[in-house]
Amino acid sequence: MLKKPASAGFFFAAIQHYMAAHMPESKGALPRYMELSSLVAASICVLPFLLPHHALPLPSFQAEWLAFALGTTAAGLALIANARRMSCLAPLPRLSQALFALAAFVAIQNLLRPGTYASIPVLAIAYIAFAATMVWLGSQLSRTLGQEKILGLFAGWLFAGALITALLAFVQYIGRPAWLEEFVAGQSSERAYGNIAQSNLFANYIALGEASLIFLWVKRSVSTPAAAMAAVMLAGAGALSGARSTLLFVACFAALGIASGLRGANPASKRMMAAGFGMALVMLACTFFAHWIASLIPTAGSLGRTLDGVGLQGEPRWQAWRLALDIFRQHPLIGAGWGSFPGAAFSSGISPEMTLYGEVWTSAHNLPLHLLSEVGLIGTAIIGFGLFAWAWTAGRTWLIDPNPAFGWVFAIAGVELAHSLVEFPLWSGHFLGLTALAMGAGNQSPSHKEPSSRLRGTALAVTCIALSVGLMSALRDYVLLESTHITGTTLTLAAPAQVEVDTQTMKSLARGLFAAVAEAQIFSRRSPETPTDDTMLQMGGRLMRFWPSHAVALRHAIDLAQSDRSADAITLVVALDRAFPLRCAETRSVLARARALNPKTLDEMMAAIGASTCGRSPAH
C-alpha cells in the first residue's frame, strides 16, 4: 500500500474504489504501483488532447510533453512494481525490438551521414524509444492485469476524451463564450479542431473515440440509445473538421465490420459487424448532411470540404510523394537523414502547392515514403519487419479467437496506419504514445528466447531515466524559448537590458535541444537592412537544409549577395520565386529594402524575377 498524506486521502480513496470495482482480482496480488501505472497510462488517451494552449514557437509542445511525461511515469511505475520479481516482466514484443533497432540505426546513420543539427537525431531517437517503451508497457499491463480489462480501460478513457473533445468542438464552432476562454481553444479557421488545434488530427482522435464506442457497445458497457446518440455526436464533430480523411476512417470501420462478419458467428462478432457498418453509415450520413448544409449556408463552406476533391487531385500530396521517391532514389540504402525532407524537397524543386502559406512541408504525408526518403531501405525494413510481426501475431490470434478486444486494437491501429498514408499523426508524441500502448496491449508474447529479465529490466529502466532527463531539459529550454523568442530576436518595447539578456538566451538555446527552432527564430526575424557575417551565413545554410521557408530562403539569398556570391544568390532567389509565387510582391519589397547592402547584385536579383507575375495561382 502506498503511503499518502492526509490531504490526498480523498484522491487515493477514489483510486482505490476504482481499482476494487474494475480490477478486483489484482487487489492484494500486485503492488499498487502496477495499478497506478495502468491509470497513468490510460490518462495518455485523454489529458494531452484537452490542453487548450497552442502557441508559437512549438504549438504542440505542451500536449506532446505531457504524453511523454505520463508514459514515462507509467513505465517507471510498472518497472518498480516488478523490481523484486524481474521474472514477471513481459518479454519485449517484436515491435518494441524493431523500434529499438530503428533507434540504433538512426544513431549509426547520423555517424555515417551527420545531420545539420545534432539535436534532430537525438529527438528522433527519443520519440522512437518512447514508442518502443509504450508498446512494452501495453504488453506488460495486458499480461499482468488481463488483456480484456486493460483494453476496456483504455477504450473507456479514450471514448470519454473523444466525447469531451467533440463537445469542445461544437462550442468552438458555434461561438466560444468568454467564461470558457481558458478551457476551449479559439477558432482561427472555418474548420473545427477542438483543443487539438489541427483539424486532421482532430478528425483522427474523433475516429479513435468512435472505435472505442464500438468496442464498449459490443461489450454492453454502453446501452444502444446512448451509443446511438454518442455516435451521432462524434460523427457530427468529425464532419465539422472538414477533414477528407473522415472518408478513410469510414472505410476502416466498414473493413472492421466485414472482417467480423467473415470470422465469427458468435454474438460478439455479430454485434461487432453491426457496430462497424453502423458507425460507417452514421459517419457517411453526417458527412453528406454537412455537405448539404454547406450548399445552403455560404459561411459553412468548410463543412463540404470532405466531399470536394476526394481524389486529392487538387492537393499537393502527389508532389510530396514524388519528391520523397526522388530523395529515396538519391539515397536508397540509408536515406538522406532524419529531418532532411524539407531541405531535400526544396533542392529538388518543391511544388508551389506545397508552399501556399510561405512554409514548407516537413513530412511527405505518407509514412512508408517518408521513411524511405529519410532512413532508406534499411531503416524502413527494420520497422516494416516489426509491424509485419505484430500484424502476423495479432492476425493469427484474431483467426483463433475473433473477440471484440482484438477488434478494438485492429481498429485503433488501422485508423492510425491508414491515416499515416495521407497525413503524419504518428509524428505527434501524444498520438504515437496512444497508438503504441494500444498495439502493445493487443500483443502476444513472442515465443523465441528472450534476453534475461534482469537485462531487459535494466535496459528499460535506463530508457525511462534517459527520457526523464530529456523531459526536464526540454521543459527548461522550451520555457526559455517561449518567453524570449520575440524579445530576443526582434525590435520590441522591452528595456534594453532585458533585450540583451533575452538575445543571449536565444543564442544559448541555439546550442540545445531546440537549436533548429531557435536559429529559425533568430535568422528569419532579422531586418533585411542588417549586414551579414560568417555566423549568419552558416546559420542560413543550416536552415536551408532543415526549414527552407520563404523568410529563411529570402534572408539567406540576401546574405549570399552580401558575401560576393552573386551567382548563388540569384540562383536561390529564382528558386524561391518558383516555390513561393504568391509571395513575389513580398519578395520584391524585401529585396528593395536590402538594395543598399549590395546594389549591383540586388538589382540583378530583382531582374531575375522581373518576368514573374505577382499573385499567380499555383497550377493544379
Secondary structure as UniProt FT lines:
FT   HELIX           6..8
FT   HELIX           9..22
FT   HELIX           24..26
FT   TURN            27..29
FT   HELIX           32..43
FT   TURN            44..46
FT   HELIX           47..49
FT   TURN            56..57
FT   TURN            59..60
FT   HELIX           61..81
FT   TURN            82..84
FT   HELIX           86..88
FT   HELIX           94..112
FT   HELIX           119..145
FT   HELIX           147..174
FT   HELIX           178..180
FT   TURN            181..183
FT   TURN            194..196
FT   HELIX           199..218
FT   TURN            219..220
FT   HELIX           224..240
FT   TURN            241..242
FT   HELIX           245..263
FT   HELIX           267..296
FT   HELIX           298..307
FT   TURN            308..311
FT   TURN            313..314
FT   HELIX           317..330
FT   TURN            332..334
FT   TURN            338..339
FT   HELIX           341..347
FT   TURN            348..349
FT   HELIX           352..354
FT   TURN            356..357
FT   HELIX           367..400
FT   HELIX           404..419
FT   TURN            420..422
FT   HELIX           425..427
FT   HELIX           429..441
FT   HELIX           453..484
FT   TURN            485..489
FT   HELIX           496..509
FT   TURN            510..511
FT   TURN            513..514
FT   HELIX           515..524
FT   TURN            528..529
FT   HELIX           534..546
FT   HELIX           550..562
FT   TURN            563..564
FT   HELIX           566..579
FT   HELIX           581..583
FT   HELIX           584..593
FT   HELIX           595..597
FT   HELIX           599..608
FT   TURN            609..611
FT   TURN            614..615
//
